[in-house]
Structure formats: structure tokens, C-alpha cells
Amino acid sequence: MNAAKTPSRLASLGEAVRTSLGEVWAHKLRSMLTFIGVMLGTASVIVMVTMMEGLKAVIWEGAATLGFDGVLYISQQAPTDLLERKKLTQSRGMTVRDVEVLSEGAERLQYVAGTRLREEVVRGNGVERKARIYGVTRSYADVHNRSVTAGRWFDAGDEQERRRVAVIGCELATTLYGRRDPVGKDIRVGDAIFRIIGVEAQIGNDVIQQDFLRREMQGVLVPLATYRTYLDGGESVSYLSVKTNDVDDLGLVKAEVERLMRRAHRGVGDFWIENVAEEMVKARERVGDLLRNMSVVLASIAAISLLVGGVGIYSVMKISLTERLFEIGLRKAIGASDRSIMLQFLVESTTLSVLGALVGCAMALAITALASSQFEAGLPMSPLGLLLGVSFAVGTGLLAGLFPSVSAARLTPVDCLRG
């Protein structure tokens, strides 16, 4: 019995779809105006969600290149305790020795890097400018997630033999050499000449950027041992940076670093530990919440266009009901069921919304393709945006056609003849 009913139901549904398409075609202008409302609403929802997803991807991608994940900074600071101030002469301050102490003694640390800074006039390819010079240990790239777009990073031989080699920032490379490859060329830093062995990749992106990161992209990096030999002697460092994979227990990592540093500094707390990794986690959570809220608000605003389209569908269906009273009465008189009448109007309203949604999707794809040129990593179409846009459009069509379809189904042949 059920098997026999299934083909009949499919046939009636197919007939309803054919009739609906015929009605849409018969009233082109009316259908087109309604169709445009649904199309624009669907495209707006998809584009809004896709843009927010793309912005989120750009922010996370930029944040990953900043080199803050699992990182703690240790910088020089005068002790705040009066007793420790009296013992200040017992500490030599922050030195390259601290790099060895942390590397050998800290179980929770993966990498330790020491950095020393100064400003110098640099000259290359006949162009001169002032830049920040970074004397760094080889592990600096591992701690801060740095990479090169050309050439290579420092190796053990560069450090041990104090070679006069340099990695220059990507912006400095453009300033001095334009589009030419600077690897293998010489650059003068103060009175010393260095051979360029690499160009550091961009840090962050157009959305995520900080002044101190830009200074690095406009600067020169050399091995710390070379820096001490040719630029500025002494064992002091400007700051230390350490990296851990134990991001769930950053408090324990910080405590371990502080314990080892105090021991190396003979009990004097002449340093400050900044838990950048923890701050980064909190910042990501705040940004994530903000982006989610913005997505909801923007998608809701865009959905208003769909609601307007839904009102248009409702109006069209009410007009169609009035115009087809005789047809409905005739079909009822020859035995058409309430269900078939209701299905006819529901399919017609849904057809309008589905056609609008499909063209809206195509429109959203075109807009997204144009907008993706503004994003370095492109702007992939969001499946969530497509799902929301199409679902909302079809749902709006169903709801808009529900009341007229129920009204049509409840009519009797006598009611229809009365008009």
C-alpha cells in the first residue's frame, strides 16, 4: 500500500513543481521583484559570514607569525625590594651566561635565545639609512617562529667562528635593493662589513602589526657572538626570550625560569618576566568572542533583506490566491484534496525562494572572488555562510507561503464561487 502511494506522491509533487514554475513564468515582473529581494538577502548573508570568517583567518594567520606562542620575555629591571637593592652589586645583570643557565637547567623550556640591540647607520647598494641591529643567538628563529624568504638562517659555524654574516629584514631588503636578490651582497653596519646570507620573512600581516615588529623587518640581525666582536663588546644582553611547549602550565614555566634566574643572579631580582604567551591566549579569546559577536550582528542585519523578500513572497502568494479562486474551487469540486492544494502553494513560494537563493549564491561567489584580492591568503567561500544563506532563504519561503497555502486548502468550492 505504501509502495503504491509513493509514486503517486512523487507525481503530485512533480506536478506541483511544474505548475509553480508555470506560475512564476506567467507573472514575470511580479516574480522578478520578489526574486530580487531573496537574491540580495541570500547574497548579503553569505558575504557577511564569509568576510568575517576570512578576517578571522587573516588575524589568526598573522598572530601565528608574531612568535608569541609559548614565549616568555625576560628583561632587565631594577629590584623593587629595598633589601635586594642593597645586594644589587652582587649581580652582573643579564648576560649571555643566563642563556646557558636556562638552556641547561630548565626542564620545561624548548628553546632559549639572547638578544642585544643598538641603532646603527647601515649602507648597502649605495643607499644609507638608520636601522636597528639585533645581535641574536641561533635559537632566536626557533623561539620567535622566524623564517627566511631567501638564503638561510645562522648555523652553528656562524656563531662559533664569529662570521660577519647578516640576515636583513624584508622591508630593509626592499629599501636597499628593491626587487633584486640581496643574498651574497655586502652591507656596512657602522664601521663593519657583513655578508648578507638571508632575508627574513614578513612578520604579521596588514591586520596584525606592531611597531617593534616593523623595526625588526627594517633591521639587521647578526650572530650575537659576531655582534660582541665587531659592534659592541661585553657580555650583557638586552633581553632573553624562552619558548615552551607546556602552554597549559605557563605559571609553572615562569616559576622555574624565575628560580633559575635568581640563582644565577645571586638572589637578586633585577629582572622582569613577561608572560607573553598567556597574554596572547587571552587576547585570542577576546578577539574570538568579538568576531563571533560581530558575525552574528552582521548576519542578522543581512537577514533583514531576506525578511523583506519573505514579505514579498507572502504578498505574491496572497495575490495569487485571490486570482486563482475559481481554479481552486474547480479543483475542489472534482475531488482535489486539501493537501494537494496546500502543497501547490507551498511549492510555489519555495520555488521563488530557491531560485533567489541559487542566484544569490552565485552573486556571493562573485563578490567574494573580487574581495579576496584584498586578502594575502585569499578569501575562501565559507561553507557556514552558504548553509546559513540558503537555509534562511528556503525557510523564509516556506514560512511566507504557509499562511496563504493553509488559507487556500481550507476554502470550499462554494467559498471560491462567492469570490
Helices and strands as residue ranges (DSSP letters): H 2-26, H 28-64, E 71-76, H 82-86, G 88-90, H 96-105, E 111-124, E 127-136, H 140-144, E 148-151, H 156-160, E 165-168, H 170-177, E 186-189, E 192-200, H 211-217, E 220-223, H 224-230, E 239-243, G 247-249, H 250-264, E 271-274, H 276-323, H 325-333, H 338-371, G 372-374, H 383-410, H 413-418
